[in-house]
Amino acid sequence: MTPIYDELEVFNFTDSLLQLQKEFGQMLEVKWLFQGRLVEDVAKDLIAGSKLKDVEVRKKYLDGGLDAIYASDDPMIKLALLVDPTSRGLRKRYETEVESVEARNGTLIARALFKTKGTSIPPDATSTLRLSFGR
């Protein structure tokens, strides 16, 4: 099993919370989460208060299903439940307004890139390794 290091988790989580605060700091849920505290302090408190590092605790949630998750008092699960509806809405909006437009207009976007940047950028690929000489 891979160990979990609190210091690394706090560092990474602080970065995520800074982004949350920057993008959605005016939302009531975000204001409630921070309550005027420093972002790093919020990250430390949430990680220190969580029992999700314990494999047995995670198994309990898996076995208990959604009922166990909704009944949880774990601060990280509470945070996930708090941001989940907004996050899903934003993801759906991104899929509708960005990804679908890119998919529909991929050829036009590629042509525009080629017109503006020429051969200075490599062509789009399908994530397969290709070796060649020159452009």
C-alpha positions, 0 to 999 in steps of 0.5 A: 500500500502506498503511504500517505504523507500529510505534509504532501497532502497539505501542500497539494490540497492548499494549491487546490483550495487556493484555486477554489478561492480564486475562482469561486471565492464569492460563493456562500459555500466557499466563504463558509469553508474558509470563514476568513482563515488562511487557506493553508490552515483550512487544508491542514485542519481538513486533512488532520480531521479526516480518517480517510487515510485508514484503509479500514475506514475507506472499506467501511465507506465502500461497504456502506455505500452512499448511505454511509457516505451521506451519514459521514462526519469526516470533514473531507467527505463533507467537503466533497459533498458540499462542492459536488453539485457545483462541480458537476454543474461546471463540468457539464457546462464545460462539456457543453460550451467547450468540449462539444465546440472543439469536437464539432469544429476540430478541423476548423480549429486545426486550420486556424492554428496552421494559418496562424502558427504554420509549421512551428507547432507539431501536428495533432496526433492520437497519442501514439508514438511516431518518429520522423525526421523534419517537420 
